[in-house]
Amino acid sequence: SFAKQCGMWPIYHKLKGLESIAPLVRSVEETPEPIATEVCGTIPTWIRGSLLRNGPGKFEFGNQHYNHWFDGMAMLHQFKIEDGKVTYRSRFLQSDAYKKNSERNRIMVSEFGTVAMPDPCKNFFLRFLSRFEMIEATDNASVSFVKYKGDCFVSTETNYMYRVDPESLETQNKVDWTKFIAVNMATAHPHTEPDGTTYNMGNSYGRKGALYNIIKVPPMKNNPEETLEGAKVLCSIVPADKARPSYYHSFAMSENYVVFIEQSIKMDLLKIVTAKLRGKGISEGIYWDPKQDTVFHLVDKHTGQTSSVKFHTKALSVFHQINAYEEDGFLMLDMCCSDNGEAINTYVIQNLRKSGEALDQAYNNMYRAFPRRFVLPLNVTNDTPTGVNLNTRPASSATSFKTAIDKVVCQFEDLHGEDLYEYGGLEFPQINYSKFNTRPYRYFYGCGFRHLVGDSLLKIDLEGKKVKVWYQKGLFPSEPVFVPSPDAVEEDDGVILSVVVTFYLSVQDKSTFLLVLNAKTWEELGRAEVPVNIPYGFHGTFNPTA
């Protein structure tokens, strides 16, 4: 119990005999033309559209290989569902990085954890000079599918995205955020309002150091060619340390606020700028600083004003939010949190391809993420008393204490019971986004992590914090995507779609498939077996047929 309170429980919950997942991070061939799948069970005929997935699919060129999982070349996957049948296709994103690397059959473009070494064909002087160049941002958009103004884009965490055709997966045009607004990057996890207005975040770097920027993109296009026209910076937030801003993968949004989480994973800008000179990847400049508080910044979406009240909690690391909503003068902020921010370094290819004791050790040294709720009081004034728990919601054990004029210190509430420790925590959280994002909700879904990648699908009911589990030994499901049924009444009326892959190399196993679960009962309805291998990916979305 003490270990859990200290956030150390995952360290003690050790596993032995983990099976190698090396085949899940191997290069595969693309399947550009749709191929039929074999359906076992039943896939409801009301599901009409495509599950689109993104992630790394090629990990080397010639005899050079990438160091980090995030570096692999973007591969786009489509599971098209119609009349209870499913076809599968995949294509490599035709990014400049992919094309340059392919032409020379070597790594020409630096990625997150891999620096492109000088071309041996150049003379010594040019090779020497190339060391002093800044690492150019990659356009290898391998993280997720996102929508702006009704169009499909694939995104990573640099300033580049690509518009893609969701039907054919063909790469269309490259889009550069810096051509529209003064930001140097944007996250791959924007939030969208029901009217299509989209919010995102991106850093800008100038002579005075870094700024965090909240971005707003309008919902409509004035002509078919438009991409990010009309985007604007809603507000800028100054980092606690301008030379060492926080790394962030996403942010939260409620009905009236954007919530930026300034976490204790920091970016040493000097190390990043000199990475190429030192022959290191950008990842070398990202580090965990447990001495730094995590700070929540609230930005009013309507005025662009940042709240002067800052909400502090202990050092945490956050990749994905679950939901955020306002109720009775409080903002509920639900996130998957870990008590250590070194997970990024765990996902080097070398670790993912380990086996035996070395693999067990890599896993057991890693902190796991768990769903937690922070309750932020919205009406803190000069008259608000200090030393009193401001969270008056009787159902919540989270606390919020004002400790200075503009400072509130928060302690989270666990959004899970004891049984979640057994499943390795939860990541890749999803909800019924279209109906319940920014609103009070009851259910969320995610992957359990009893391995370095997800090995189970979990559903958590916030009433009682009960968990339902889908697990089959040797199978690794991806992020669960919720698709509501057309006549849905309740929040969990619908299905969960997840791509399940395996470490079995034999295609005869038919262990790569699209899984369809009844989101209410958590029972398997059907699976569409794919006759090709697919690597373990990152994020996806369901694109309904118009």
Summary of the structure (lengths in Angstrom):
residues: 546
radius of gyration: 22.7
end to end distance: 51.6
largest distance: 71.2
contacts: 1838
relative contact order: 0.14
helix: 13%
strand: 39%
